[in-house]
Amino acid sequence: MKRWNNWLALKITDGVSTMYCAYLFAIIALISLPAAIATGQLIVIVAWIAQTFLQLVLLSVIMVGQKIQADQTIHHIKRIHKHLGIKDEENK
């Protein structure tokens, strides 16, 4: 069961951590925007921004950013290792 849970979690994470997912979440969030505006209540509009739009969209955007940062870190480490003449595990 643990392998299944790990596999499923990785698949979901891989899917959610894309800009395509961020765009999809933005579209889904924007569907409810007219209803929030129609109330005319500032608290409802602020709640929509904070609880609907930001939480849905920023989740994916932050995950994409983390992947980019991790890739940059790995690339930087490989450059340092190459400069210092250190062989990594793959090239021993």
C-alpha positions, 0 to 999 in steps of 0.5 A: 500500500505504501508503494501505491501511495508514494506513486499516486502522490508523485503523479499528483505532485508532477501534475500540479507542479506545472504552469498548465495546472496554474492556468487551469486553476486560474480559470476555475477560480475566475468562474466564481469571480462574478458571483463574488463581485455581485455581492458588492461586499468587500469582505466577500471579494477579499475572501475570494482573492485570498481563499480562492484565487491565491490559494489555487493558483499560487500552489502550482506556481510555487511548486514550479518555482521550487522545481526550477530552483532545484534544477538550478542548484543541481546545475550549479553543484555540477559546475562546481564539481567540474571546476574542482575536478570532482567526479559525481556518482554518475561518472565514477 
